[in-house]
Amino acid sequence: MDNKVLQVIVALFIPPLAVYMKKGRIDNAFWINIVLCILGGLPGILHALYVVLM
């Protein structure tokens, strides 16, 4: 899926799902995002936005 607008919106509400949508598989970026979301919401959102926009 390559719809960036949808991915950015999902990154704001469900960051791990946005990373999964961008990568298409569960990899290290997904697990890093899960850990960041557990540590706090904002780090997970920022990481998801980074993955989606880069």
C-alpha positions as CSV (number, residue, x, y, z in Angstrom):
1,M,0.0,0.0,0.0
2,D,1.5,3.4,-1.0
3,N,-1.2,5.8,0.1
4,K,0.9,8.2,2.3
5,V,-2.0,10.3,3.5
6,L,-3.8,7.2,4.9
7,Q,-0.5,6.0,6.4
8,V,0.2,9.3,8.1
9,I,-3.3,9.3,9.6
10,V,-2.9,5.7,10.8
11,A,0.6,6.6,12.2
12,L,-1.1,9.2,14.5
13,F,-3.6,6.8,16.0
14,I,-2.1,3.3,15.6
15,P,1.7,3.6,15.0
16,P,2.6,-0.1,14.7
17,L,-0.1,-0.6,12.1
18,A,1.3,2.2,10.0
19,V,4.8,0.7,10.1
20,Y,3.3,-2.7,9.1
21,M,1.4,-1.1,6.3
22,K,4.6,0.6,5.0
23,K,6.9,-2.4,5.3
24,G,4.4,-5.1,4.4
25,R,5.8,-7.5,6.9
26,I,6.8,-7.7,10.6
27,D,10.5,-6.8,10.9
28,N,12.8,-4.9,13.2
29,A,11.1,-1.5,12.6
30,F,7.8,-3.0,13.7
31,W,9.2,-4.3,17.0
32,I,11.1,-1.1,17.6
33,N,7.8,0.8,17.2
34,I,6.0,-1.6,19.6
35,V,8.7,-0.9,22.2
36,L,8.5,2.8,21.7
37,C,4.7,2.8,22.0
38,I,5.0,0.9,25.3
39,L,7.6,3.5,26.6
40,G,5.3,6.3,25.6
41,G,2.9,7.3,22.9
42,L,4.9,10.2,21.4
43,P,8.1,8.2,20.6
44,G,6.0,5.6,18.8
45,I,4.2,8.2,16.8
46,L,7.4,9.9,15.8
47,H,9.1,6.7,14.8
48,A,6.0,5.6,12.7
49,L,6.0,9.0,10.9
50,Y,9.7,8.6,10.2
51,V,9.2,5.2,8.7
52,V,6.2,6.2,6.7
53,L,7.7,9.4,5.3
54,M,11.2,8.1,4.6
